[in-house]
Amino acid sequence: MMKDLHRLTATEIVQAIQDGRSTCEAVTRACLTQIEEREPDVQAWQYLDPDLAIAQSRILDQSGRRGPLHGVPVGIKDLIDTFDMPTEYGTVIHARHQPRIDAACVALTRRAGGLIMGKTVTTEFANLTPSKTKHPQDPTRTPGGSSSGSGAAVGDHMVPLAIGTQTTASTIRPASFNGCVGYRPTWGDLPLAGVMEVAESLDTLGLIARSIDDIALYRDVLLCVKPEPLSSQVDAAPRVGFCSSIFWDRCDDSTKTLLHHCVTMLSKAGAQLVDVTLPQSFDRIPDAHRWISSFEFARNRAWEIDHHFEMISERLRRGRIHDGLTCSFEKYKSSREFAERSRLQLDDLFSGYDVLLTPAVAGEAPTGLEATGDPSFSLLWTTLHVPSITLPLFTGPNGLPVGVQLIARRGADRQMLNVARWVSRAVDWDGGFTTTRSSVR
């Protein structure tokens, strides 16, 4: 049997089991050993039953079926329904809540042979109030949110894959902070049945992994299409638009340097690099996102607001709920209409580029556990419904991961993943995520 099974990527696990070099049970036990050792410090899991996980692995080993995720342990954000595990949505209001059926993404994961390891921690209702999870490399720092446990669990080699969600920055940010590959799909592509709605006009699933190939594999599983390996090379060097976006001034100086360094490296590798300026009207997108997300969230959480308002954190009551309850339908409707007009403008802009290169986060995970970090660097792209991916290409001044974000046009997810692979090779990132390949101080 192979050693360090918990460090394998999902695609490596599938191959090892197929070749007879490992078993589902051996992989599961290796991950559980890592969890047992690290969970007291990281606290990535809201629910974990080791006996159930081992029982699932034995069933998979005895099964004659070999799905595309056969034997791969997966963490599921505690915002997503599971028939055999509680789903508490990050709040004591729903403590010990037990759904009767799986969410669609969970059912499809099981159908593909994936092993549901447990439920990963989410912030309260996938909003701003942090929960218990800490950064695996520095417990004084936030792991990001709202998919806190998913990012930390993959980042600390507890599982190779995890599902999160994103309404603002809830997948890209924790993936970047924890040194993972994080993917937010084109809005509407992946199924949300059985996932608690935060703001339906913005919500998507988010996938967190340790390799781009794993993201592509899991995306195909959830799309219900035959998994196809990514192209070994793109047809030509990609056309990359360097987009500092309206939030550039919020970046740490070190992050700005890293992004400029990345531009230089890609240009030397043959990419066509052009500076991109977004339309001035995009300055209004943060306000549009605020009113869309708040209006829809307050409407979706009407029962909790009416019956358990005092059990909701003050931060959430004074923030998104207050905004949602005071937002008129007219303001909400005009914000949605503006967002759609902006999406059409972005479609036109992409006629000259394969991807945009932009910051994923302001910098390394910030110190303190009272907040989950600045979400601004995903807010635009989430509102615009475009796919995005963060790659753990660099480290910051304290040796912690800093992700680089690629953006593609709506529906161009597969092309974006191929370009992401080209970019990772151009900066000499080998897909391993325990160390980042380049660092600029």
PyMOL commands that set and color helices and strands:
alter all, ss='L'
color gray80, all
select helices_A, chain A and resi 5-7+10-18+24-42+50-62+92-94+104-111+124-126+148-155+172-177+212-223+248-250+253-268+280-300+302-311+314-326+329-352+376-383+413-426
alter helices_A, ss='H'
color red, helices_A
select strands_A, chain A and resi 45-48+73-77+115-120+161-166+181-184+204-209+239-242+272-275+355-359+388-395+401-407+438-439
alter strands_A, ss='S'
color yellow, strands_A
deselect
rebuild
show_as cartoon
